[in-house]
Amino acid sequence: MSRRHQAISFSRYILPMEDRVDQLFWDERWPIIQTLSHVEPVLDERRHFFEKSRSRNHALSLVLMLDLAWQVVRKLAGLSGKESLPPPSEQFNWVYDLHTKLRHPEELYPQHAWMFHDPWPQHEADRLIEVAKNMEAVLVDITGDFELGTGYVGEIEEKQIRASIAEMNSLKRK
């Protein structure tokens, strides 16, 4: 299954389409949606820099942004704990675990000492890039439904505005 199809399948599992068309759903989650819309470009930027350098500093920054995105997506979907979710959730949980180890350094050594290697080990670096690409695909699917003025709610409002304008134009012609 392609990354895009897996991301769409996953995001629609945790945020079913029937929720996405509910005005109240979006109204209640407006601050979360705004956060996601700001996280997405920063995540893309962090991934880009890490892909080029594979440096420890870019890796740790990417881990932070990925975990932030995962926490925001989980909050938006109303998830808590490590539910049994379809792929790529295990990748996102891996990043959550990495970030947890950074917050609790006593858990880092000896198994996770590689996190401070510069550059990052090839396998872990490739894995982190793959996770970032998957998260970006999930965010694109979620935010694509509501791009701060477009998406379902925006489309409804836009159609209402267009209908009003068309009605006004038809009245002017008469």
ABEGO torsion letter per residue (X at the ends): XBAAAAAAAAAAAABBAAAAABAAAAAAAAAAAAAAAAAAAAAAAAAAAAAAAGBAAAAAAAAAAAAAAAAAAAAAAGBBEBBBBBOAAAAAAAAAAAAAAAABAAAAOAAAAAAABOBBBAAAAAAAAAAAAAAAAAAAAAAAABBGGBEAAAAAAAAAAAAAAAAAAAAAAX
